[in-house]
Amino acid sequence: MKDNELKIDTKDVEIGMYVSRIDRPWLDSPFLLQGFMINSLKDKDVLVENSDYCYIDITRSKVFKPTYERTNINIKNEGVLEFKRRRVIEDKTQMPDELNKVRSAHKTMTGVIKDMFSSLRATKKLDLDAARAAIKPMVDSIIRNPDALLWLNRLRLLDDYNYSHSLGTSVWAMSMGRQLGLPRLDIESLGIGGLLLDIGKTKIPEKILTKQQALDDKETEIIRQHVQYSLDLVDADKTINVKIRNMIAFHHERINGSGYPNALKSDQIPLFAKIAAIVDCYDAITSKRSYAKPLSAQQAVKKLYEWRGVDFQSELVEEFIQAIGMFPSGTLVELTSGEVAVVVTESRTRRLRPKIMLLLNADKSMREDYVMCNMMHTLTDENGKSLEIKHALPAGSYNIKPDDFFL
């Protein structure tokens, strides 16, 4: 499967999607062209009648969105989601302004995380006062405009994976909370929970955490003990609410029952834990780890989409994709023109046409000027050809550090 393709059931195809492949040879189908746009319900009906699944080219599709608009959550039963139409949440600030506001808060949190992990290793006690204070301005920023923190989240300023992963999952979780329309206190709980998911790993031997080869059965069992270690630490803090505890206890559970430590299934897993599972996985596979190279944002979204309905609840996966977009702020992308750019601001309505900053020419030489380009308005390149995002690039490609070029 190509990086720009997503495999989906034909019944889930929507008008505006471009079908690049089907589950049988084109000559065995009634379609005249090898690749076509779904322009009407009739087009979809013909596709459903002749194929069980197909591949959608996300770069050529006019839309890529779930079959519903937003979610309304029944908090009384955290495993239940009800779906109804709601408007897109409006940004209250512009990304450059928000970035200036939240930089210091983000820097403060990086220091808090380092201190928290260092203190845990030394005293075996968890002190969350500094983390609670540091998370509040970040929640405010996420609510106003999530792009600024998503940008900073892509920079990976913390060189230790455990530190970086802690901050990353926190930001992704808060972004998810905003997307779901959760109250501010719940978004704050998601942020704190994201910070604490893996604090129990401070009790795991470093040689296991940094091992570059596959873990054996004994090492795997030792790693899995970090969940209980984390719970032991947070249970000593009587201010930790049940939603945060659920995130820590169940973020490795999977809806098909294949997770650990309790092999829970579907609605047995609390909502906040389902969110934690998605953001924990996404941050891990887009990070540089001792045993794996990072996936690009586009490749990671593709993986999550493949795992929906198996490991993660389908509706929540689609909401997460809506929250961060196919190309989150700070993502390096290569265009169909050959140029390389960094995503600055997403379009909330057309996720595949963000505002970008051009960094490299088509021959991959550095530009003399860094030009902003709003892909909602710029539809063609300088040669008059259609301008699209070809694919996302892993962080650090061409030795580019986005923060060196922005503002």
N, C-alpha and C positions, 0 to 999 in steps of 0.2 A: 504494500500500500504506500502511496506517495504521501509526503508530509502535508500537502495541501488538500488531502482527501479525508473524508470521514465516512465510515461505513454505518448506514442506518437502515432500519426497516422501511420498506416502501410506504407503509401506512403512515409513517411519520414525516414523509416528504411534504414540503409546503410550496406554495406558489412563490416563485422568485428564486428557487434553488436550482443549481445547474447539476444535472446528472452526468457524471463523466464516465461511469461504468455500471454495468448491471451484472447479475449473478449468472449470466449465460452468454454465449457468443451473440454478437449483434445480429448475425445472419439468421439466428433462430428466433429473433424477436420481430415485432411489427414496426420497429422504429427505423426510419429511413436514414437517420444520421447517427454516427458514433459520438454521442454526446449531445445533450439538448437541454434547453431551459424549460422548467415547468411553468407554463404561462396560464394555465387554467385548471379547474377541478377535473375537467375531462382528461387532460394530460396525465394527472395523477391517477385517475381511475384506470387508464390504460396501463400505466406502469404497475399498479397494484395487481391487476389481472394477470400480468405476464412475468412478474418478478417478486421474490420474497424480500430481497434486500438489494441495495444499490450503493454506489459511492458518490458522495457530493463533493464537488470541487468548491471549497469555501472561498477561493480567490475569485471565482467567476460567478458566484451566487450573488443575487441582489439582496438577499436576506439570509441571516443565520440567527435564528432565535427559536426559543421553545414554543410549543403549541399553546401556551398560555402567556399572559402578560406579567403578572406578579403573583406573589403568594401571600395569603393571610394565614397566620399561624395561630392555632388553638393552643395557647400556652398551658392550659390546664392539663392537657394530655400531650406531653412533649414529643411523642412519637407520631402524632397525627398532623398532617398538613392539609389545609383546605385551599382550593385554588379558585381565584376569581380575578376579573380584570381590574387593574389599578393603573394609575398613571405612573410614568417614569419619575423617579425622584429628581428634582431640580438641584443643580449645583448652586451654592450660594456665593461662591467666590470663583475668580479665575485662577487657573493653575499657577502661573508665575507668582501671583500675590500670596496664594496659599503656601507655596513652597517656602517663601521668605518667612512666613509666620511659623511654620512647623519645624524648620531646620533645627532650632535650638532644642525643641522638645525631643526630637528624634536623637540628637546627640546625647542629651541627658539620659534617655532610655538605654542607649548603648552602654553608658557607664554603669547604670543601675544593674543591667544584666551581668556584666563582668563582676561587679561587687557581689551580687547575689550568689553566683556560682562559686566564687572564691570563698565566701563566707560559709557556704554549705560544706565545701570540702574541709574547711578548717574546724568549724564548730558543730556541724551536723544539724544545725537549726536553721529554720526558714524565717526571714524577716521581710515582710511584704510592705511595710510602711512606705518605703521609697518607691517601690513599684506602683503602688496605688496612686501616689501623688504624680508620678511620671506619666501614667497612662491617661489621665484626665485630659490634658491638652491634645493628646493624640486622638482621643475619641472625638473631641470637638472638631478637629481637623477632618477626620474621616466623614463626619456628618456634613460639614460644609462642602468639601470637595475631596474625594478619595485619591485623586490622581497624584497629589503631591507626595503622600506617604507611599503610594505604590512605586513612584519614581525612586524615592530614597531606599525603599525596600529592595530594589533591583541592584543597588550599588554594592551591597555586601561589604559594608565597612568593617564588619567584625570578621577577623581572619579565622577564628576558631569556629568549626561547624556547629558545635552545640550552642554557642552564643548566637550565631547568625540564624540558626534554625529556630531558636526560641523567639527571636524578634520577628522573623519572617512569618511564622505561623500566627503570631499575635496580630500582625497587620492584615494578613489574608482573612483571618476570622472576623475581625472588626468590619472589614469591607463586606463580607458576607452578611453580617448583621444589618448593615445599612441597606443592602440590597433587599433583604427580607422585610424591611420596614419595622425592625424591632425597636423597642424603647431604648433610650440612652443607657439606662442601667444594665440592660441585657447586653448591649454592645460592649460596655465596659467589662462585664463578666467574661465575654468572649475574648477580649483582649488579655485579661489576666490569665484566663485558662490557657490561652495559646502560649503565654510565657512559661507556664508551669508544666506543660505536657511531659517533658522529658527530664525534669529536675532529678529524678531518681537515678539517672545515668551517672550522677556524681559518685555513686557507690559501685559502678561497674569498672573493672580493671581497664586501664587505658589501652593495653595491648589488644583487647577485644574490640573496643570502640574504634580503633584506628586500623584494624586488620584489613589488608588489601585483598585477601582471598575470601572465598565463601566460608561462612562459619560452619563448624561441625555441629552435631546435635547438642552436645554439651554446652558449647558456646552460645548457641541459639537460646537454650533454656536459661542461661545466665542473663542474656540480654533481655529476655521477656520478663525477668524479675524486676526490671526498672519500674514497671507499672505499680507494683506493690510498694516499692521503695518510695515512689512519688507520693502515693496515698499516705504512707506513714508520716511523711513530712508535712503534708497539708492538713492531716487530721489533727495535728498538734496545734493548728491555728483555728480557733473556734469561729473566726469571722469568715471563713471560706464557705460560700453558699453551695447548695446542692448542685446547681448547674455547672459550676466550675469543677466540683468534685466529679461529676458525671463525665466531663470532658477528659479528665485525667484517667479515670477508671476504665473508660470504654472506647478510647480513641483508636484502639487497634482491633475492635470488633468489626465484623463485616456482615452486611445484611443477609448473605447466603449462609451464614453460620461458620465460615471458615476462619474467623478471626480468633483472637485471644484476649483476655485469659479465660473467658466464660463461654465462648462459642455462641454468643447471642445472635438472634435472627431478627430482621425486619423491625417491627414496632417494639420489640423488647429493648432495643437500643434507644436511649433518650435522644431527643432532637439535637441538643448541644454537642453530644458525643458524635453524632453523625456529621455535623459540621466540622468538628475537630478532626475526624478521620479524613475528610476531603482535603482540608487545608494542610494538614500534616503531610499527607502523601504528595500534594502538589509542590510544597516547598522543598521536600526531600528530593524529588526527581528533577527539580530545576536547580539544585545546588551541586557544587563540586564536593563529592564525598571520597573517602579514602579508597573505596572499591568501585566507584562509578563516575563517569563523566556527566555533566549536567545536560539535560534536555533543553531545547529551546522552549519558549512559552507555547508556541504553536504545537510542537510535538507533545508537550505535557497535556495540553487541552485535549488533543487527539486521544491520548491514553486514557484520560479520565472519561471521555465520551465512550470509549470501548468498554470501560469497567462499570458504567452505569447499569443499574439493575442487577449487577452481580456482586460487586463489592460495596458500592455506594448507592444510595437512593437516587433514582433517575432524576426526579424533580429538583433535588438539591444540587446535583451535578450541573444541571442546566442553569440553575440560579447562580451558581458559582461562576460559570462561564459568562453569564450576563454581568456579574459583579465586576470581574476583572477584565473581561474582553478577551478576544483571541490574541491580542497584542497589547498587554498592559503597558501603562506609562513606564518609560525607561527601557523598553524592549528594542533591541537592534533588529532591523529588518532590511532585507534586500528587495529592491523594487524590480518590476519587469524591465525597466530601463537599464538595469545593472547597477544603479546607484545604491548606496547604503545610507540608511537614515536611522534616527532614533525616534521612537514614538514619544511625543510630548503630552498630548491630551487626546483622550478617546472621544469619539462621538457616541453619545448615549443612545442614539437611534440607529446609526449605521456603524456597527463595530468594526467593519473591515475598511473603513475610510476615516482613519484618525488624522489628527494634526501631527505632522512630523517635522523634524529638522534634518535637512540633507547634510551629510558629513563627508562622504566619499563620492568621487566621480565614478562613471561606469567602468573605468579601468582600475578602480580601487585606489586611485591616488587621492590624497587629502585635498578637500576643497579649500580655496583661499578664503571663502566666506561661508557661513553656516546659515543657509536660507530656510525660513519657515515655509511649510507647504501644507495647506489645508486640503486634504484629499477629497473632502466633500465638494470642493469647488474646482480643484485641479483634476480633470479627468483624463488628460492626455499629457505625454511627455513632450520635449522640445521638437521631436520629429513627427508629432501628430498621432502617435500610437497610443492606444489605451494604457493608462498608467494604473497599475495595481501593485499590491504587495505580493511578491513572489513567494517569500517564506520568511519566517523569523530566524534569527541567528542566535547561537548560544552567547551568553554574556561573555564579554572580553574578546569577541571576534575582531580580527584585524587590530588587536591591541587597543581597542577603543574603550575609553571610560566615559560614559555619558555625562558624568558630572563635570568633566573638564570642558565640555562644550556648551552647557546650558546656562544661559543668563550670566 
